[in-house]
Amino acid sequence: MESVNMHEAKTRLSQLVAQAAKGEGFIIAKAGKPVVRVTAIDSPEKGQQKRIGFMAGEFTVPDDFDRMGQEEIAEMFGG
């Protein structure tokens, strides 16, 4: 997460807000000390974001997955 000082935040506010709206929040610091974190309103709360395993149980992987298309691949590489 990008950290900007107060003066820079004033200068680049429109750009920083557009960045936050895309999901890339930023921190405003005063005298090098973080003061506030700016994120989009609809961004998930810290710890709320789940990525790994979000489709658990939604599909199954065939047992022969690692051998699917084996003949075609061998032909493509002159086998």
C-alpha positions as CSV (number, residue, x, y, z in Angstrom):
1,M,0.0,0.0,0.0
2,E,1.4,3.3,-1.0
3,S,2.2,5.9,1.6
4,V,2.1,9.6,0.8
5,N,2.8,12.7,2.9
6,M,0.0,15.3,3.6
7,H,1.3,17.8,1.1
8,E,1.6,15.2,-1.7
9,A,-1.9,13.9,-0.9
10,K,-3.3,17.4,-1.3
11,T,-1.5,17.8,-4.6
12,R,-2.4,14.4,-6.0
13,L,-5.8,13.9,-4.4
14,S,-7.8,13.2,-7.6
15,Q,-5.2,10.7,-8.8
16,L,-5.1,9.0,-5.4
17,V,-8.9,8.8,-5.1
18,A,-9.1,7.2,-8.6
19,Q,-6.4,4.7,-7.5
20,A,-8.4,3.9,-4.3
21,A,-11.6,3.5,-6.3
22,K,-9.8,0.7,-8.3
23,G,-9.0,-1.1,-5.1
24,E,-5.5,0.2,-4.5
25,G,-5.8,2.1,-1.2
26,F,-3.1,4.4,0.2
27,I,-1.9,5.8,3.5
28,I,-1.6,9.5,4.3
29,A,1.3,10.3,6.7
30,K,2.1,13.4,8.6
31,A,5.8,14.0,9.5
32,G,6.5,10.4,8.3
33,K,3.9,8.9,10.8
34,P,0.9,7.1,9.2
35,V,-2.3,8.9,10.1
36,V,-5.1,7.5,7.9
37,R,-5.7,4.7,5.4
38,V,-7.9,5.5,2.4
39,T,-9.7,2.7,0.6
40,A,-12.8,2.5,-1.6
41,I,-16.1,2.3,0.3
42,D,-17.0,-1.1,-1.3
43,S,-13.6,-2.6,-0.6
44,P,-13.6,-5.6,1.8
45,E,-12.5,-5.1,5.4
46,K,-9.1,-6.3,6.5
47,G,-9.3,-10.1,6.9
48,Q,-12.5,-10.3,4.9
49,Q,-10.9,-11.0,1.6
50,K,-10.9,-14.7,0.8
51,R,-9.1,-15.9,-2.3
52,I,-7.8,-19.3,-1.8
53,G,-10.5,-22.0,-1.8
54,F,-13.3,-19.7,-2.8
55,M,-14.7,-22.2,-5.2
56,A,-14.3,-25.3,-3.0
57,G,-17.0,-27.9,-3.8
58,E,-18.0,-26.1,-7.0
59,F,-16.4,-28.5,-9.4
60,T,-14.4,-31.8,-9.5
61,V,-11.2,-32.6,-11.2
62,P,-11.2,-35.8,-13.3
63,D,-8.9,-38.6,-12.1
64,D,-7.1,-38.6,-15.5
65,F,-6.6,-34.8,-15.5
66,D,-2.8,-35.1,-15.7
67,R,-3.1,-37.4,-18.8
68,M,-5.8,-35.6,-20.7
69,G,-4.7,-34.8,-24.3
70,Q,-1.6,-36.9,-23.8
71,E,-1.7,-38.3,-27.4
72,E,-2.3,-35.0,-29.0
73,I,0.5,-33.3,-27.1
74,A,2.9,-36.1,-28.1
75,E,1.9,-35.7,-31.7
76,M,2.5,-32.0,-31.6
77,F,6.1,-32.6,-30.3
78,G,6.8,-35.3,-32.9
79,G,6.2,-38.3,-30.6
